[in-house]
Amino acid sequence: MPGKIEALGILLLLLPGFTCAYICQHLAMRRERTELDKVVEALIFSFVLYLATWPFFGYTLPVSWHPATDGSYLIYPHYSHLLTLLIASIVLGVLYAANINHDWLLTLFRWCNITERTARVSVWTDIFQTIGGFVQIRLKDGRRLIGWVRDYSDDATDSSVFLEDAAWVLESEEQQAIDGPGILLTKESGIETVTFLNWTETDSSKGPDIEES
C-alpha cells in the first residue's frame, strides 16, 4: 500500500481522538501538558472510541481503498461509521470535560484512598469551583469587599475575581454597596485572603443573604 494511503489510514485512526481532546480542551480547565501528553491522550481516546464502535461495523475502518486500473487508489468513506465516530467523539469529549470540571473520577479514587489529587488545575480553581458562593475579600491595603463570586481566573497566578452584588465593608462593619453589576479584582488589586461565608438563598432574584461571617 502506498505511503500516502498509509498516512491517511493513521490520520483517520487518530482523528476521532484528537477531535475528542480538542473539545475537552475548550470545555475544561486543565493542567499544562507536553505535546507527547496530548498525543498519548488522543491515542487513548481513539482506542476507546474504536473499541466502542468497531463491533457495530464489523471491525473495519471508517474508510476503505481499492486499486484503480491506472495504478492509483480509490477511497470509499463509510458515512455511517464516520458519523458514529463524530457523535461518539463529541459525547466522550463533553463527558470527559465534565468529569474534569466536577472531579467525578478522582472523587471516587479519593474516597477509596487511592489518591489525594483532584482534577482541578490548582487550589485556586478547586476551592472556587467546589465552594464558591458569597465571599469576603481582604486586600493588602486593609480594605475589605463582600459579594457573590460570579467569575474567577483559570490560572492561579492571575488570581482575578469578579464579585456580583458587591459592597465595601467599612471599619464600622457597615456595607457600602457598589453602584453597578459588580467589581473585578485583578492580580494588581492585591488579594490577601478570601473568606467564604455562610449564606441562604432566600430570594434567587436578589441573591443570597449572609447569616454570619
C-alpha positions as CSV (number, residue, x, y, z in Angstrom):
1,M,0.0,0.0,0.0
2,P,1.5,3.4,-0.9
3,G,2.8,5.7,1.8
4,K,0.2,8.3,1.3
5,I,-2.6,5.8,1.9
6,E,-0.8,4.5,5.0
7,A,-0.5,8.1,6.3
8,L,-4.3,8.6,5.6
9,G,-5.1,5.5,7.5
10,I,-3.1,6.6,10.5
11,L,-4.7,10.1,10.4
12,L,-8.2,8.5,10.3
13,L,-7.3,6.4,13.3
14,L,-6.1,9.4,15.3
15,L,-8.7,12.0,14.1
16,P,-11.5,10.9,16.4
17,G,-9.2,11.0,19.4
18,F,-7.9,14.5,18.5
19,T,-11.4,15.7,18.0
20,C,-12.4,14.5,21.4
21,A,-9.2,16.1,23.0
22,Y,-9.9,19.4,21.2
23,I,-13.5,19.5,22.6
24,C,-12.2,18.7,26.1
25,Q,-9.5,21.4,25.9
26,H,-12.1,24.1,25.3
27,L,-14.6,22.9,27.9
28,A,-12.3,22.1,30.9
29,M,-9.6,23.9,32.9
30,R,-6.6,21.6,32.6
31,R,-3.0,21.4,33.8
32,E,-0.2,22.2,31.4
33,R,0.7,19.2,29.2
34,T,3.5,18.5,26.8
35,E,3.0,17.7,23.2
36,L,3.7,14.0,24.0
37,D,0.9,14.1,26.6
38,K,-1.5,15.4,24.0
39,V,-0.6,12.7,21.5
40,V,-0.9,9.9,24.1
41,E,-4.3,11.3,25.2
42,A,-5.5,11.4,21.6
43,L,-4.3,7.8,21.1
44,I,-6.2,6.7,24.3
45,F,-9.4,8.5,23.2
46,S,-9.1,6.9,19.7
47,F,-8.6,3.4,21.2
48,V,-11.7,3.9,23.4
49,L,-13.8,5.2,20.5
50,Y,-12.9,2.4,18.1
51,L,-13.3,-0.2,20.8
52,A,-16.8,1.1,21.4
53,T,-17.8,1.4,17.8
54,W,-16.0,-1.4,15.9
55,P,-18.3,-4.2,17.0
56,F,-21.2,-2.4,15.2
57,F,-19.3,-2.1,11.9
58,G,-17.6,-5.5,11.5
59,Y,-14.3,-4.4,13.0
60,T,-13.4,-2.3,9.9
61,L,-12.0,1.2,9.4
62,P,-14.4,4.0,8.5
63,V,-12.9,4.2,5.0
64,S,-11.7,1.6,2.6
65,W,-9.5,1.9,-0.5
66,H,-9.3,-0.2,-3.7
67,P,-6.7,0.0,-6.5
68,A,-7.9,1.6,-9.8
69,T,-6.9,0.5,-13.3
70,D,-4.4,3.3,-13.6
71,G,-2.5,2.2,-10.6
72,S,-4.0,4.8,-8.2
73,Y,-6.3,4.1,-5.3
74,L,-9.9,4.9,-4.9
75,I,-11.1,5.8,-1.4
76,Y,-14.6,4.9,-0.2
77,P,-15.8,6.5,3.0
78,H,-18.4,4.7,5.2
79,Y,-20.5,7.6,6.2
80,S,-22.5,5.8,8.9
81,H,-19.3,4.8,10.6
82,L,-17.8,8.3,10.2
83,L,-20.9,9.9,11.6
84,T,-21.0,7.5,14.5
85,L,-17.3,8.3,15.3
86,L,-18.0,12.0,15.1
87,I,-21.0,11.8,17.5
88,A,-19.1,9.5,19.9
89,S,-16.1,11.9,19.9
90,I,-18.3,14.8,20.8
91,V,-20.1,12.9,23.5
92,L,-16.9,11.5,25.0
93,G,-15.2,14.9,24.9
94,V,-18.1,16.6,26.7
95,L,-18.3,13.8,29.3
96,Y,-14.6,13.8,29.9
97,A,-14.6,17.6,30.3
98,A,-17.5,17.4,32.7
99,N,-15.5,14.8,34.7
100,I,-12.6,17.2,35.0
101,N,-14.7,20.2,35.9
102,H,-16.7,18.3,38.5
103,D,-13.9,16.0,39.6
104,W,-16.1,12.9,39.5
105,L,-13.5,10.1,38.9
106,L,-10.8,11.4,41.3
107,T,-13.5,12.0,44.0
108,L,-14.2,8.2,43.8
109,F,-10.5,7.4,44.0
110,R,-10.0,9.8,47.0
111,W,-13.0,8.0,48.7
112,C,-11.2,4.7,48.1
113,N,-7.9,6.2,49.5
114,I,-6.1,5.6,46.2
115,T,-5.1,9.2,45.7
116,E,-5.4,12.7,47.3
117,R,-5.2,14.6,44.0
118,T,-8.0,16.5,42.3
119,A,-8.7,17.0,38.6
120,R,-8.6,20.8,39.0
121,V,-5.7,22.9,37.8
122,S,-4.9,24.4,41.3
123,V,-6.2,25.1,44.8
124,W,-7.4,28.4,43.5
125,T,-9.8,26.9,40.9
126,D,-10.6,23.9,43.1
127,I,-11.9,26.0,46.0
128,F,-13.8,28.5,43.9
129,Q,-15.4,25.7,41.9
130,T,-16.2,23.5,44.9
131,I,-17.4,26.2,47.3
132,G,-17.9,29.5,45.5
133,G,-20.9,31.4,46.8
134,F,-20.7,34.6,49.0
135,V,-17.2,35.7,50.0
136,Q,-15.4,38.5,51.8
137,I,-12.1,39.5,50.3
138,R,-9.4,41.4,52.2
139,L,-6.9,43.4,50.1
140,K,-3.3,44.0,51.1
141,D,-4.1,47.7,51.9
142,G,-6.6,46.6,54.5
143,R,-9.8,47.3,52.6
144,R,-12.5,44.6,52.5
145,L,-15.1,43.7,50.0
146,I,-18.1,41.4,50.1
147,G,-20.0,39.9,47.2
148,W,-21.1,36.9,45.2
149,V,-18.4,35.1,43.2
150,R,-19.6,35.2,39.6
151,D,-16.3,34.6,37.7
152,Y,-12.7,33.8,38.5
153,S,-9.5,33.2,36.5
154,D,-8.5,29.8,35.4
155,D,-4.8,30.5,36.2
156,A,-3.9,30.8,39.9
157,T,-1.1,33.1,39.0
158,D,-3.6,35.6,37.6
159,S,-5.9,35.4,40.7
160,S,-8.6,37.6,39.3
161,V,-12.2,37.5,40.7
162,F,-15.4,39.2,39.6
163,L,-17.9,39.9,42.5
164,E,-21.5,40.4,41.8
165,D,-23.8,42.3,44.2
166,A,-20.6,43.6,45.8
167,A,-20.1,46.1,48.6
168,W,-17.2,47.6,50.5
169,V,-17.1,46.7,54.2
170,L,-16.4,49.7,56.3
171,E,-14.5,49.8,59.6
172,S,-17.8,50.1,61.3
173,E,-18.8,46.8,59.7
174,E,-21.4,48.6,57.6
175,Q,-21.6,47.7,53.9
176,Q,-21.3,50.4,51.2
177,A,-22.9,48.9,48.1
178,I,-21.1,49.3,44.8
179,D,-23.4,51.0,42.3
180,G,-23.3,48.7,39.3
181,P,-23.3,45.0,38.4
182,G,-20.1,44.3,40.4
183,I,-16.4,44.7,40.7
184,L,-13.5,43.0,39.0
185,L,-10.5,42.4,41.3
186,T,-7.3,41.7,39.3
187,K,-3.9,40.5,40.4
188,E,-2.8,44.1,40.9
189,S,-5.6,44.6,43.4
190,G,-3.5,42.6,46.0
191,I,-5.9,40.0,47.2
192,E,-4.6,38.8,50.6
193,T,-7.4,36.5,51.9
194,V,-10.7,35.1,50.6
195,T,-13.2,34.2,53.3
196,F,-16.2,32.0,52.3
197,L,-19.3,33.0,54.2
198,N,-22.4,31.1,55.2
199,W,-25.4,32.1,53.2
200,T,-29.0,31.1,52.5
201,E,-30.7,31.6,49.1
202,T,-33.8,33.3,50.3
203,D,-34.6,35.1,47.0
204,S,-32.9,34.0,43.8
205,S,-33.6,37.3,42.1
206,K,-31.8,39.3,44.8
207,G,-29.1,36.8,45.6
208,P,-28.1,35.3,49.0
209,D,-28.3,36.8,52.4
210,I,-25.4,36.5,54.8
211,E,-26.2,34.6,58.0
212,E,-22.8,35.2,59.6
213,S,-19.3,36.0,58.7
